[in-house]
Amino acid sequence: MLRLDVEYDFLPRESEILHLKFWDAAFEQLKQTGVLYFETEAKTRVLGDDSAGAPRPPMARQTKMQRLIVRSNGTVTYVGKDIAYHLWKFGLLGKDFGYKQILQLSGP
């Protein structure tokens, strides 16, 4: 990123979203607002596999965007962690990463 003259003051890691319970807080908010639903029978498909039945309709004909957020084994997908990250970024989680500034350098 230095080649683009981009510097980070803070770079959160994906693993911290789970460790610091950001996902738990986000998941509760999403359930309370009704934007998530529990699917008991997911249709699984491998990319490029047409053996699962009729061909998929073109994207223009699909009416809802559906994303898998939590797998049946409890694993949170990247999409779920990204949702939690953005809720934090907009100040909607009431949580923080808790990093402490230990050194401040003054520039020229």
N, C-alpha and C positions, 0 to 999 in steps of 0.2 A: 504494500500500500504506500510505502514511502515514495515509490516512483511516481505516484499520482499526487503526492504531497497531502496524503490523508493520514491523520494521527488519531489514535483512540485514547480517550481518557478512561474508558471503561469498556470492557469486552466480556459480556456474560457468556457463560458456557451452557450448552444444552443440558448437561447433566445437573447443573445447579437448579434448573427449573423444577426438576423432580425432587432433588435433595432438600431444597428449601420450601417445599410444599406449595410452590406457585401453581402447579397443575391442580392440586387438590382444591385450592381456593377458586381457581377458574372453573373447574368442573362443577362445583357447587353453584356458582353464579349462573353457569349455562343451564344447569338443570332447573334452577328456580325461574329463569326467564322462559323456559320452554323451547329453547332453540335446539335442544338435543332430544333424540328419542332412542329407545332401546329396540334394536332389531333382533328378533329371535331366529330368523332364517335368512342369512345373508346369501346373496347370489355371488358365488365366487367365480372368477374368470381369470385365466392367464392371458396376458397380452398376446394377441395374435391367435388365440385359440377359439375356433368357431364350433367346437364340439359341444359347447354348453347349450346349444339350442339355436333359436332364430338369430340372425345377424342383429347386431346392435343398431338402434336407430341413429341417424346422424345427430351431432350435437345440437343443431338448430331445433330438432324436434323434441329434445329432452326438456321437460318442464321444470325439474328441480335439480339443483346441484347437490349431490350427496357425497360425503367424504367419510371415510372410516376414521374415527378419532381414537377409540380404544378397542384393541383386539379382544377376542373372547378370553384370552389368557391374562388380561389385565394390562398388557403392554400399551403404553401411550404412544401413538404414532407421532411422526414429525409434525403433522398438521396440528395435533393437540397441543404439543409443546409450543408451537409457533403462536397459537391462539393465546395461551397463557402469557407468553412473552409480550405480545402486543397489548393485552389487557394491563400488564404491568407498566409498559411504556406510556400508556395513556393515563396512568394513575388510578386505575379502576380496581386494583387488587388489594390495596391497603397493606402491601408487603414491599420489602426492599431487599436487595442483595446483601446489604450490610457490610460492604467493603469499607475499610478504613484507609484514609490517606496517611501514609507513613513518611513520605518525603515529598517536599515541594521544591522544585528547582526553578530558579529564576533565569530567564533567558536574557540575551543581550538587548 
